[in-house]
């Protein structure tokens, strides 16, 4: 069994660390704590558990009509929330549309491998303790993302029966397995993160922002508790995370870097949407751009505009090296303020929520107090959710995850233009995603279902368009 796992891990991590190039490729066996740390850190950093197509499913992105439909057809199953996101209209499989499952479980396998075998490594006890803490953190983060992509949205009344994702907690190889419940998944995530916090603290080791810290653990706790509606715990965890950093004002140049006090942890190099996606037929939703006031520094910091065939087209800068030189997915203090403000409102502490938003927005607007924070509870909650969208857009899975859990989730309409090779729009199709419908939960990947007949797929609707073939677009 161990031989199988060593082969598996070595194949997954080939090229991820320098030491792998220094040994026989048939014997890629970590022997020291540095080896285990390199495998855990580098493979996670280059293959962060990100569902790369997530923004196409949200209301943050829309098509650019004048790009030929053939250039957009592989993304169309995601953009239109199809029953099978891996199949295009011709029935051809697009495995990259739903490969996050495989990537996440690969990294979970790496974390499990480290947890089971690190004690055999050459190195000090404190080094082993830190590496184990990091492995628990990585596993908790991966399961949180898996659960909120492929599991039923959290509902306290039904979570003990709702389907989550399979929990794999060792290096054993099983051919078939079922899915754990949402309750069991969150229970394991909290358990792993608690153990990560303990081990990182007891190790006494502090590393760079590319490694988790106690502050990063508290930050992730704040996210986990917010999603479970454990408001008081979310407030406490957010407060602890905020104490580990500070807000910084967005700028038009390099904003995300290791010296920025707002960054508590950075987890991934690749991901997200940039200017190349404009060429492929996608753009930032103009409705999102309209949410930013003229004095909001985030507009010029987060976005770049180009002249389109008709009007101005925006795309995100957040995956550009001129915006971040350390990675794409970061734990930022700004989110901790938003998490705490939302939890304060839900706990009835309106003034504390308003104060958090004031502190945050004073660093986002060029002139302090050039905005109005609502005083009524419902309006304030909606205000905070809009600010979450503006602040966290095109980062990780934030908008999709927020839409899944919002009580007042909006109806989303996506238009797909039937555009010929010369850019002429011949018609358009409109697809609708209703609030809280089953298509907010992704289908289990087709290959996983083929290899494991015991796993139960998520129920989703077939999506048919409203078609307007007579439209005339200049």
Secondary structure, 3 states (H helix, E strand, C coil): CHHHHHHHHHHHHCCCCHHHHHCCCCCCCCCEHHHHHHHHHHHHHHCCCCCCCHHHHCCCEEECCCCCHHHCHHHHHHHCCCCCCCECCCCCECHHHHCHHHHHHHHHHHHHHHHHHHHHCECCHHHHHHHHHHHHHHHHHHHHHHHHHHCCCCCCCCCCCCECCCCCCCCCCCCCCCCCEHHHHHHHHHHHHHHHHHHHHHHCCCCCCCCCCHHHHHHHHHHHHHHCCCHHHHHHHHHHHHCCCCCCCCCCCCCECCCCCCEEEEEECCCCCCHHHHHCCEEECHHHHCCCCCCECHHHHHEEEEECCCCEEEEECCCCCCCECCCCEEEEHHHHHHHHHHHHHHCCCHHHHHHHHHHHHCCCECCCCCCCCCCCHHHHHHHHHHHHHHHHCCCCCHHHHHHHHCCCCCCEEEEEEEECCCCCEEEEEEEEECCCCHHHCCCCCHHHHHHCCCCCCCCCCCCCCEEECCCCCC
